[in-house]
Amino acid sequence: MLSLDLHPIFRSNRDLDTALRTFLVRAAASGEQTVEIVPGKGSGALRQRVLTFLAQPHVRKLYRSAEVDARNPGRVLVHLR
């Protein structure tokens, strides 16, 4: 499973959006079925930014579903198409 750790990318919304978009497109092109995005536990603000990004219609076309891991709330699993 491919993983994207967002801790070092937290600088700006633009950096975050670019990193997420690039990661999802590459993962989908490589045939991955599920990927992991790690915003970390913290206050939940970064996780919410990830979920907001994933909810955009043009991004939503890349995946079937996304969920916060029930056992680890610092991890978002994205199930690609």
Backbone as JSON Lines, residues from 0, in Angstrom:
{"i":0,"aa":"M","n":[0.85,-1.17,0.0],"ca":[0.0,0.0,0.0],"c":[0.9,1.24,0.0]}
{"i":1,"aa":"L","n":[0.62,2.14,-0.93],"ca":[1.35,3.4,-0.97],"c":[0.88,4.3,0.16]}
{"i":2,"aa":"S","n":[1.81,5.11,0.68],"ca":[1.5,5.97,1.8],"c":[2.07,7.37,1.56]}
{"i":3,"aa":"L","n":[1.32,8.38,1.97],"ca":[1.77,9.77,1.9],"c":[1.7,10.36,3.3]}
{"i":4,"aa":"D","n":[2.86,10.66,3.87],"ca":[2.94,11.28,5.19],"c":[2.92,12.79,5.01]}
{"i":5,"aa":"L","n":[1.92,13.44,5.54],"ca":[1.75,14.88,5.33],"c":[2.51,15.74,6.33]}
{"i":6,"aa":"H","n":[3.12,15.16,7.33],"ca":[3.83,15.96,8.33],"c":[4.84,16.92,7.71]}
{"i":7,"aa":"P","n":[5.69,16.49,6.77],"ca":[6.67,17.43,6.21],"c":[6.08,18.36,5.15]}
{"i":8,"aa":"I","n":[4.83,18.18,4.75],"ca":[4.23,18.95,3.66],"c":[3.28,20.02,4.21]}
{"i":9,"aa":"F","n":[3.16,20.16,5.48],"ca":[2.14,20.98,6.13],"c":[2.3,22.49,5.92]}
{"i":10,"aa":"R","n":[3.26,22.93,5.14],"ca":[3.58,24.35,5.0],"c":[2.41,25.22,4.54]}
{"i":11,"aa":"S","n":[1.68,24.81,3.52],"ca":[0.59,25.66,3.01],"c":[-0.49,24.81,2.36]}
{"i":12,"aa":"N","n":[-1.66,25.41,2.17],"ca":[-2.74,24.69,1.48],"c":[-2.34,24.31,0.07]}
{"i":13,"aa":"R","n":[-1.62,25.2,-0.59],"ca":[-1.22,24.92,-1.97],"c":[-0.27,23.72,-2.03]}
{"i":14,"aa":"D","n":[0.71,23.69,-1.13],"ca":[1.62,22.54,-1.07],"c":[0.85,21.26,-0.8]}
{"i":15,"aa":"L","n":[-0.09,21.34,0.12],"ca":[-0.89,20.17,0.49],"c":[-1.72,19.69,-0.69]}
{"i":16,"aa":"D","n":[-2.42,20.59,-1.36],"ca":[-3.24,20.21,-2.51],"c":[-2.4,19.59,-3.62]}
{"i":17,"aa":"T","n":[-1.26,20.18,-3.9],"ca":[-0.38,19.66,-4.95],"c":[0.12,18.26,-4.59]}
{"i":18,"aa":"A","n":[0.55,18.08,-3.35],"ca":[1.05,16.78,-2.91],"c":[-0.04,15.71,-2.98]}
{"i":19,"aa":"L","n":[-1.24,16.05,-2.51],"ca":[-2.34,15.08,-2.54],"c":[-2.74,14.73,-3.96]}
{"i":20,"aa":"R","n":[-2.88,15.74,-4.81],"ca":[-3.29,15.5,-6.2],"c":[-2.26,14.62,-6.92]}
{"i":21,"aa":"T","n":[-0.99,14.96,-6.79],"ca":[0.08,14.19,-7.44],"c":[0.09,12.76,-6.94]}
{"i":22,"aa":"F","n":[-0.03,12.59,-5.64],"ca":[-0.02,11.26,-5.03],"c":[-1.17,10.4,-5.54]}
{"i":23,"aa":"L","n":[-2.38,10.95,-5.55],"ca":[-3.55,10.18,-5.98],"c":[-3.5,9.83,-7.46]}
{"i":24,"aa":"V","n":[-3.07,10.75,-8.29],"ca":[-2.98,10.48,-9.73],"c":[-1.95,9.39,-10.0]}
{"i":25,"aa":"R","n":[-0.8,9.48,-9.35],"ca":[0.25,8.46,-9.55],"c":[-0.2,7.09,-9.03]}
{"i":26,"aa":"A","n":[-0.86,7.09,-7.88],"ca":[-1.33,5.82,-7.32],"c":[-2.37,5.18,-8.22]}
{"i":27,"aa":"A","n":[-3.29,5.97,-8.74],"ca":[-4.32,5.44,-9.64],"c":[-3.68,4.91,-10.92]}
{"i":28,"aa":"A","n":[-2.71,5.62,-11.46],"ca":[-2.04,5.21,-12.69],"c":[-1.23,3.93,-12.5]}
{"i":29,"aa":"S","n":[-0.75,3.71,-11.29],"ca":[0.06,2.51,-11.03],"c":[-0.79,1.29,-10.7]}
{"i":30,"aa":"G","n":[-2.11,1.48,-10.6],"ca":[-2.99,0.34,-10.35],"c":[-3.23,0.04,-8.89]}
{"i":31,"aa":"E","n":[-2.8,0.91,-8.0],"ca":[-3.05,0.7,-6.57],"c":[-4.55,0.68,-6.3]}
{"i":32,"aa":"Q","n":[-4.97,-0.15,-5.37],"ca":[-6.39,-0.21,-5.02],"c":[-6.71,0.65,-3.81]}
{"i":33,"aa":"T","n":[-5.79,0.67,-2.86],"ca":[-5.98,1.45,-1.64],"c":[-4.69,2.16,-1.3]}
{"i":34,"aa":"V","n":[-4.81,3.41,-0.89],"ca":[-3.65,4.17,-0.45],"c":[-3.93,4.76,0.92]}
{"i":35,"aa":"E","n":[-2.85,5.13,1.59],"ca":[-2.93,5.67,2.93],"c":[-2.4,7.11,2.92]}
{"i":36,"aa":"I","n":[-3.17,8.01,3.49],"ca":[-2.73,9.39,3.67],"c":[-2.63,9.6,5.18]}
{"i":37,"aa":"V","n":[-1.48,10.1,5.64],"ca":[-1.23,10.23,7.07],"c":[-1.14,11.71,7.46]}
{"i":38,"aa":"P","n":[-2.28,12.28,7.88],"ca":[-2.23,13.65,8.38],"c":[-1.81,13.71,9.84]}
{"i":39,"aa":"G","n":[-1.83,12.58,10.53],"ca":[-1.5,12.53,11.95],"c":[-2.72,12.8,12.81]}
{"i":40,"aa":"K","n":[-2.59,12.54,14.09],"ca":[-3.72,12.69,15.0],"c":[-3.92,14.16,15.36]}
{"i":41,"aa":"G","n":[-3.02,14.75,16.06],"ca":[-3.05,16.17,16.4],"c":[-4.44,16.71,16.72]}
{"i":42,"aa":"S","n":[-4.7,17.93,16.29],"ca":[-5.99,18.59,16.57],"c":[-7.08,18.15,15.6]}
{"i":43,"aa":"G","n":[-6.69,17.51,14.51],"ca":[-7.66,17.1,13.5],"c":[-7.8,18.1,12.36]}
{"i":44,"aa":"A","n":[-7.14,19.24,12.46],"ca":[-7.26,20.28,11.42],"c":[-6.69,19.8,10.09]}
{"i":45,"aa":"L","n":[-5.55,19.15,10.12],"ca":[-4.94,18.67,8.88],"c":[-5.79,17.55,8.27]}
{"i":46,"aa":"R","n":[-6.31,16.67,9.12],"ca":[-7.19,15.6,8.63],"c":[-8.42,16.21,7.94]}
{"i":47,"aa":"Q","n":[-8.99,17.25,8.53],"ca":[-10.15,17.91,7.93],"c":[-9.8,18.54,6.59]}
{"i":48,"aa":"R","n":[-8.61,19.1,6.47],"ca":[-8.17,19.67,5.19],"c":[-8.06,18.57,4.14]}
{"i":49,"aa":"V","n":[-7.57,17.39,4.53],"ca":[-7.48,16.26,3.6],"c":[-8.88,15.85,3.16]}
{"i":50,"aa":"L","n":[-9.8,15.71,4.09],"ca":[-11.16,15.28,3.75],"c":[-11.86,16.32,2.87]}
{"i":51,"aa":"T","n":[-11.62,17.59,3.11],"ca":[-12.18,18.65,2.27],"c":[-11.62,18.57,0.86]}
{"i":52,"aa":"F","n":[-10.32,18.33,0.75],"ca":[-9.7,18.16,-0.56],"c":[-10.32,16.98,-1.3]}
{"i":53,"aa":"L","n":[-10.46,15.85,-0.6],"ca":[-11.0,14.64,-1.22],"c":[-12.46,14.82,-1.66]}
{"i":54,"aa":"A","n":[-13.19,15.71,-1.04],"ca":[-14.61,15.91,-1.36],"c":[-14.83,16.73,-2.63]}
{"i":55,"aa":"Q","n":[-13.79,17.34,-3.17],"ca":[-13.94,18.14,-4.39],"c":[-14.36,17.23,-5.56]}
{"i":56,"aa":"P","n":[-15.33,17.67,-6.37],"ca":[-15.84,16.82,-7.46],"c":[-14.77,16.29,-8.41]}
{"i":57,"aa":"H","n":[-13.79,17.11,-8.79],"ca":[-12.77,16.64,-9.73],"c":[-11.82,15.63,-9.09]}
{"i":58,"aa":"V","n":[-11.67,15.68,-7.78],"ca":[-10.84,14.71,-7.07],"c":[-11.65,13.45,-6.8]}
{"i":59,"aa":"R","n":[-12.91,13.61,-6.5],"ca":[-13.81,12.49,-6.18],"c":[-13.85,11.46,-7.3]}
{"i":60,"aa":"K","n":[-13.6,11.89,-8.53],"ca":[-13.61,10.98,-9.68],"c":[-12.48,9.95,-9.63]}
{"i":61,"aa":"L","n":[-11.46,10.2,-8.81],"ca":[-10.3,9.31,-8.74],"c":[-10.5,8.11,-7.81]}
{"i":62,"aa":"Y","n":[-11.49,8.18,-6.92],"ca":[-11.61,7.11,-5.92],"c":[-13.07,6.71,-5.66]}
{"i":63,"aa":"R","n":[-13.21,5.49,-5.12],"ca":[-14.54,4.96,-4.78],"c":[-15.0,5.46,-3.43]}
{"i":64,"aa":"S","n":[-14.11,5.39,-2.44],"ca":[-14.47,5.81,-1.09],"c":[-13.22,6.21,-0.31]}
{"i":65,"aa":"A","n":[-13.45,6.98,0.74],"ca":[-12.37,7.4,1.64],"c":[-12.9,7.33,3.05]}
{"i":66,"aa":"E","n":[-12.04,6.94,3.97],"ca":[-12.49,6.79,5.35],"c":[-11.33,7.06,6.31]}
{"i":67,"aa":"V","n":[-11.66,7.63,7.45],"ca":[-10.68,7.75,8.52],"c":[-10.6,6.37,9.16]}
{"i":68,"aa":"D","n":[-9.39,5.87,9.33],"ca":[-9.17,4.55,9.92],"c":[-9.75,4.53,11.34]}
{"i":69,"aa":"A","n":[-10.66,3.62,11.6],"ca":[-11.32,3.53,12.91],"c":[-10.33,3.21,14.03]}
{"i":70,"aa":"R","n":[-9.28,2.47,13.73],"ca":[-8.28,2.1,14.74],"c":[-7.18,3.15,14.89]}
{"i":71,"aa":"N","n":[-7.01,4.0,13.87],"ca":[-5.96,5.01,13.9],"c":[-6.49,6.29,13.24]}
{"i":72,"aa":"P","n":[-7.04,7.21,14.01],"ca":[-7.64,8.41,13.43],"c":[-6.64,9.35,12.76]}
{"i":73,"aa":"G","n":[-5.36,9.04,12.85],"ca":[-4.33,9.83,12.18],"c":[-4.05,9.33,10.77]}
{"i":74,"aa":"R","n":[-4.93,8.47,10.27],"ca":[-4.72,7.86,8.96],"c":[-6.02,7.85,8.18]}
{"i":75,"aa":"V","n":[-5.94,8.25,6.9],"ca":[-7.1,8.24,6.01],"c":[-6.82,7.22,4.91]}
{"i":76,"aa":"L","n":[-7.75,6.28,4.72],"ca":[-7.62,5.28,3.68],"c":[-8.47,5.69,2.49]}
{"i":77,"aa":"V","n":[-7.88,5.65,1.31],"ca":[-8.59,6.02,0.09],"c":[-8.61,4.81,-0.83]}
{"i":78,"aa":"H","n":[-9.8,4.37,-1.21],"ca":[-9.98,3.21,-2.07],"c":[-10.19,3.72,-3.5]}
{"i":79,"aa":"L","n":[-9.2,3.48,-4.33],"ca":[-9.2,4.02,-5.69],"c":[-10.11,3.23,-6.62]}
{"i":80,"aa":"R","n":[-10.47,3.84,-7.73],"ca":[-11.32,3.19,-8.74],"c":[-10.52,2.18,-9.52]}
